[in-house]
Amino acid sequence: MRLKTFLLISLFGAMCFSVPAQAKVDSTISNSFKPASAPLDIASSVNGKYVFVLSKGAVNIYSNDGKLEDTIAVDPSCNRISASGLDMASLEDKIFVSSDTTGMVQEISYSFIVKIDTTDAPFLGMPEAPISVVIFSDFQCPYCSRLSPIFAQLLEQNPETVKIAYKHFPIRGHEQAAPAAVAAIAAQKQGKFWEYHDKLFENMKDLKPEKFLEIATSLGLDMTKFQKDMTDPQNMARINKDQQDGAAAGVKGTPSIFINGRTVKDRSVVGMQKMIDEELAKKSGKK
């Protein structure tokens, strides 16, 4: 028995002495801010851009520089918060708050309102319409190709209140998406963007330089001007600007649609009309 004990102690001693010294941690406090109310718990958004601070009866949303973006009312008994979601899958962003005392759990879906520059973007509807629908699209995206009838119905239902603006967002791997966007911009310079847009989607599986010229000819465009405009380096600069605007708004794929800066998750006519009605109610002072 004493021998076993001696062996165990000796082995433990050998193990203790063989453990290497812990490495030092290189750390930096990158930012500090003081919340408006004493925090009960905190969580970070999935994309790391925002911090959620739970205080009694509210979740305060801060940007990383400490700016208070908004406040969401929650049950006053809640004292725990967690954030979850799958940004890459374009699932809803959510916050979960819970109470240790009552066992209550509240699930809160959220989205951030973004500003999108639509200067020079082709649009349908009234120029000064109170509701701005912005789509980031790709001419080789099959899901984007299905939206034209939906937008037509929305404009029919909201002829005085809705404007639909188009932003180019060609996806990497779609080899003809960027050239198609360049051709569409050249058609826009002759006032034929939307007609050209529809033809590109009709021929989505056969996009190539010859097809771009064929479509332009079928629409009666000035071909000398069209071909010259196709080579304008400002076209790619504009596409790059649209992509940068999309990235800033959180766009990761197409189609991505925003209504007055709010992300559209239900792309049906019913879903988008509901959001349009909500925005109109806000503008009329109704909640």
Backbone torsions as a table, in degrees:
resi	resn	phi	psi	omega
1	MET	NA	-45.6	179.0
2	ARG	-64.1	-34.8	179.8
3	LEU	-65.7	-41.8	179.2
4	LYS	-63.3	-43.7	-179.7
5	THR	-63.1	-42.8	179.9
6	PHE	-61.5	-42.3	-179.3
7	LEU	-65.2	-40.8	179.5
8	LEU	-64.7	-43.1	179.1
9	ILE	-65.0	-41.6	179.8
10	SER	-63.3	-43.0	179.3
11	LEU	-63.7	-43.5	178.8
12	PHE	-61.9	-40.9	179.0
13	GLY	-64.0	-40.8	179.4
14	ALA	-64.9	-38.2	179.1
15	MET	-67.1	-42.3	-178.7
16	CYS	-61.7	-43.1	-177.5
17	PHE	-73.2	-19.9	-176.9
18	SER	-87.9	-9.9	179.8
19	VAL	-72.3	124.1	-178.7
20	PRO	-69.4	157.1	178.1
21	ALA	-65.4	143.4	179.9
22	GLN	-67.0	141.1	178.8
23	ALA	-72.5	149.0	176.0
24	LYS	-75.6	150.7	-178.6
25	VAL	-99.1	127.5	175.8
26	ASP	-90.0	107.3	-174.6
27	SER	-128.6	153.0	178.2
28	THR	-141.9	135.5	172.3
29	ILE	-83.8	103.8	-173.3
30	SER	-79.0	-26.1	-179.3
31	ASN	-163.2	151.8	176.2
32	SER	-141.0	142.6	172.4
33	PHE	-152.8	158.1	-177.9
34	LYS	-108.4	114.8	179.1
35	PRO	-62.4	157.7	-179.3
36	ALA	-67.0	-30.6	179.5
37	SER	-127.5	155.2	-179.0
38	ALA	-60.1	125.5	-177.4
39	PRO	-75.8	137.6	171.2
40	LEU	-94.6	-31.3	179.4
41	ASP	-164.3	160.1	179.2
42	ILE	-137.2	158.0	175.4
43	ALA	-153.7	156.5	178.4
44	SER	-105.1	146.5	174.4
45	SER	-66.6	160.5	-176.8
46	VAL	-59.8	-37.5	-178.7
47	ASN	-82.9	-2.7	176.5
48	GLY	76.9	5.6	-176.1
49	LYS	-87.1	-19.5	-174.0
50	TYR	-131.0	154.4	176.2
51	VAL	-120.9	128.6	177.6
52	PHE	-100.1	123.7	-179.8
53	VAL	-115.0	114.9	178.7
54	LEU	-87.6	122.6	171.3
55	SER	-120.8	-179.3	-176.1
56	LYS	-64.1	113.0	175.6
57	GLY	83.6	3.9	-176.7
58	ALA	-157.3	150.5	168.7
59	VAL	-111.4	117.7	176.9
60	ASN	-95.1	131.7	-178.1
61	ILE	-104.8	120.9	-178.5
62	TYR	-116.9	144.2	168.6
63	SER	-76.2	168.6	-176.2
64	ASN	-64.6	-19.8	178.3
65	ASP	-89.8	8.2	175.2
66	GLY	90.3	8.3	179.4
67	LYS	-81.8	129.8	178.1
68	LEU	-75.0	115.9	-176.8
69	GLU	-89.6	-40.1	-178.7
70	ASP	-170.5	169.6	179.4
71	THR	-132.1	135.5	178.0
72	ILE	-116.7	124.8	178.7
73	ALA	-74.5	137.1	177.9
74	VAL	-134.9	172.3	179.1
75	ASP	-61.6	131.3	-176.2
76	PRO	-61.2	-19.2	-179.4
77	SER	-79.9	-13.2	-175.7
78	CYS	-71.0	131.9	-178.9
79	ASN	-132.2	9.3	178.4
80	ARG	-133.1	147.6	178.8
81	ILE	-141.2	143.1	172.3
82	SER	-143.9	152.1	179.1
83	ALA	-118.4	140.3	177.0
84	SER	-148.6	167.6	-179.5
85	GLY	153.6	168.0	178.8
86	LEU	-128.5	88.6	-178.0
87	ASP	-57.3	-42.1	-175.1
88	MET	-64.5	-25.1	179.4
89	ALA	-94.0	3.8	179.4
90	SER	58.7	33.2	175.0
91	LEU	-82.4	162.1	-179.8
92	GLU	-59.5	141.8	170.5
93	ASP	-79.6	139.8	-176.4
94	LYS	-138.9	152.8	169.1
95	ILE	-122.4	141.7	172.8
96	PHE	-117.9	128.4	174.0
97	VAL	-119.1	148.7	-177.3
98	SER	-145.3	165.2	-179.0
99	SER	-120.9	127.7	175.9
100	ASP	-70.0	-27.1	-174.1
101	THR	-87.1	-40.8	-176.9
102	THR	-102.0	-16.2	-176.9
103	GLY	79.7	4.5	-178.9
104	MET	-69.7	142.0	173.0
105	VAL	-126.6	129.7	175.9
106	GLN	-116.6	132.0	177.2
107	GLU	-105.7	123.9	-175.6
108	ILE	-122.3	120.2	173.8
109	SER	-88.8	142.6	-178.4
110	TYR	-144.3	157.2	170.3
111	SER	-150.8	149.4	-177.6
112	PHE	-94.2	139.1	177.3
113	ILE	-81.6	125.8	-176.0
114	VAL	-115.8	155.2	174.9
115	LYS	-98.7	130.6	-178.0
116	ILE	-125.5	125.8	179.5
117	ASP	-78.0	118.0	179.1
118	THR	-111.6	18.9	176.5
119	THR	-57.3	128.6	179.7
120	ASP	70.0	0.9	178.0
121	ALA	-73.6	137.9	175.1
122	PRO	-65.1	144.4	-177.3
123	PHE	-145.2	160.8	172.6
124	LEU	-117.7	148.8	178.4
125	GLY	99.5	-164.6	-176.4
126	MET	-81.3	130.8	-177.4
127	PRO	-57.2	-37.4	-177.5
128	GLU	-103.4	24.8	-178.9
129	ALA	-60.5	142.6	-178.9
130	PRO	-71.1	-19.1	-179.2
131	ILE	-111.8	120.1	-179.4
132	SER	-107.9	117.1	174.6
133	VAL	-102.7	121.0	-178.9
134	VAL	-117.4	128.6	177.7
135	ILE	-116.6	132.7	169.9
136	PHE	-99.8	120.5	-167.9
137	SER	-137.6	163.9	-177.3
138	ASP	-136.5	130.1	-174.0
139	PHE	-73.3	-4.3	172.9
140	GLN	-111.8	15.3	-179.9
141	CYS	-95.3	115.0	-177.8
142	PRO	-63.8	-31.2	179.1
143	TYR	-69.9	-35.7	177.0
144	CYS	-64.0	-34.9	-175.5
145	SER	-66.1	-17.9	-176.4
146	ARG	-90.9	0.1	-171.8
147	LEU	-87.8	-20.6	-175.7
148	SER	-55.1	-47.2	178.8
149	PRO	-62.9	-34.0	179.3
150	ILE	-66.7	-45.1	179.0
151	PHE	-64.8	-37.7	178.4
152	ALA	-61.5	-40.0	179.6
153	GLN	-69.3	-39.6	178.5
154	LEU	-62.7	-40.9	178.8
155	LEU	-67.8	-35.9	177.4
156	GLU	-65.0	-38.4	-179.7
157	GLN	-78.3	-22.8	-175.1
158	ASN	-134.4	60.0	-171.7
159	PRO	-64.7	-26.2	-176.3
160	GLU	-104.7	-8.5	-168.9
161	THR	-120.4	-7.5	-174.2
162	VAL	-121.8	136.3	172.8
163	LYS	-124.3	130.5	-179.8
164	ILE	-112.6	117.0	-177.8
165	ALA	-110.7	144.6	-176.3
166	TYR	-108.0	131.4	174.9
167	LYS	-122.5	135.8	-178.5
168	HIS	-80.1	130.8	178.0
169	PHE	-144.5	64.6	179.8
170	PRO	-61.8	131.8	-177.1
171	ILE	-85.9	138.2	175.6
172	ARG	-59.8	133.1	-177.1
173	GLY	104.3	-21.1	173.6
174	HIS	-92.3	93.7	-168.1
175	GLU	-62.1	-32.8	-176.8
176	GLN	-97.8	0.8	-176.7
177	ALA	-66.9	-46.3	179.8
178	ALA	-67.9	-46.4	175.2
179	PRO	-58.3	-36.0	177.9
180	ALA	-66.1	-38.7	177.6
181	ALA	-64.0	-40.4	177.3
182	VAL	-60.7	-44.5	179.9
183	ALA	-64.3	-38.9	179.4
184	ALA	-64.9	-36.6	176.9
185	ILE	-66.7	-39.0	177.1
186	ALA	-63.3	-38.4	177.2
187	ALA	-68.5	-35.8	178.2
188	GLN	-59.8	-34.8	-179.3
189	LYS	-67.5	-11.6	174.3
190	GLN	-113.6	18.1	176.0
191	GLY	72.5	22.8	-175.8
192	LYS	-124.0	29.5	-175.7
193	PHE	-59.2	-52.4	-171.2
194	TRP	-69.0	-34.6	175.3
195	GLU	-64.5	-40.9	179.3
196	TYR	-68.8	-40.7	176.1
197	HIS	-53.1	-48.9	-178.3
198	ASP	-64.6	-40.7	-180.0
199	LYS	-66.5	-36.4	177.3
200	LEU	-61.3	-43.1	-179.6
201	PHE	-71.0	-33.5	176.2
202	GLU	-63.2	-31.1	-177.5
203	ASN	-109.9	27.6	-172.3
204	MET	-55.0	-33.7	-177.3
205	LYS	-85.5	-0.3	-176.5
206	ASP	-132.5	32.1	-178.0
207	LEU	-76.5	129.9	178.9
208	LYS	-167.4	164.8	-176.6
209	PRO	-52.3	-40.2	-179.5
210	GLU	-63.8	-37.2	-179.1
211	LYS	-68.3	-35.8	178.4
212	PHE	-61.0	-42.0	178.6
213	LEU	-69.3	-40.1	-179.8
214	GLU	-60.8	-43.9	179.6
215	ILE	-64.6	-43.4	179.8
216	ALA	-60.1	-41.6	179.0
217	THR	-64.8	-42.9	-178.6
218	SER	-64.1	-24.9	180.0
219	LEU	-92.2	2.2	176.9
220	GLY	73.2	27.9	179.8
221	LEU	-74.6	154.2	171.7
222	ASP	-69.2	106.3	-170.5
223	MET	-70.4	-31.6	177.6
224	THR	-63.9	-46.4	178.6
225	LYS	-66.5	-41.9	-178.7
226	PHE	-59.1	-48.2	-178.2
227	GLN	-66.8	-35.5	176.1
228	LYS	-66.4	-44.3	-180.0
229	ASP	-66.1	-28.5	177.6
230	MET	-62.1	-26.5	-176.9
231	THR	-96.8	3.5	-179.3
232	ASP	-70.0	119.4	-179.0
233	PRO	-62.8	-19.0	179.1
234	GLN	-67.1	-20.7	178.1
235	ASN	-62.6	-49.6	179.4
236	MET	-66.8	-33.7	177.2
237	ALA	-62.0	-38.7	179.6
238	ARG	-69.7	-41.0	177.5
239	ILE	-61.8	-43.7	178.3
240	ASN	-61.3	-38.4	178.1
241	LYS	-63.7	-42.7	177.5
242	ASP	-61.1	-41.7	179.5
243	GLN	-66.0	-38.6	176.8
244	GLN	-64.9	-41.2	176.6
245	ASP	-61.8	-39.7	179.0
246	GLY	-65.0	-45.7	179.5
247	ALA	-60.5	-40.2	179.5
248	ALA	-64.9	-29.7	179.5
249	ALA	-86.1	-3.1	179.2
250	GLY	93.3	13.8	180.0
251	VAL	-71.3	130.0	177.2
252	LYS	-122.3	-14.7	-179.5
253	GLY	-158.4	176.5	-179.0
254	THR	-122.0	151.5	-6.1
255	PRO	-78.5	145.0	170.5
256	SER	-120.0	126.9	-173.4
257	ILE	-124.0	140.4	178.0
258	PHE	-128.5	137.8	174.6
259	ILE	-116.9	112.5	-173.4
260	ASN	48.5	41.4	175.8
261	GLY	85.9	-4.0	178.9
262	ARG	-94.6	135.1	179.7
263	THR	-67.0	131.3	176.9
264	VAL	-88.5	122.1	177.9
265	LYS	-103.3	-32.5	176.3
266	ASP	-102.1	105.1	-174.2
267	ARG	-88.9	15.6	175.2
268	SER	-80.1	164.3	176.8
269	VAL	-58.9	-43.6	-178.7
270	VAL	-62.9	-44.8	-178.5
271	GLY	-64.0	-44.0	-179.1
272	MET	-73.1	-34.9	177.1
273	GLN	-63.6	-37.0	177.6
274	LYS	-59.6	-44.2	178.8
275	MET	-66.5	-39.2	177.8
276	ILE	-61.0	-44.6	179.1
277	ASP	-62.7	-38.8	177.8
278	GLU	-63.0	-42.5	-179.9
279	GLU	-68.3	-37.5	177.0
280	LEU	-65.4	-37.8	178.3
281	ALA	-64.9	-38.6	177.5
282	LYS	-61.4	-42.6	-176.5
283	LYS	-71.2	-25.7	178.7
284	SER	-88.5	-1.8	179.4
285	GLY	90.1	3.4	178.5
286	LYS	-94.9	139.7	178.7
287	LYS	-102.9	NA	NA
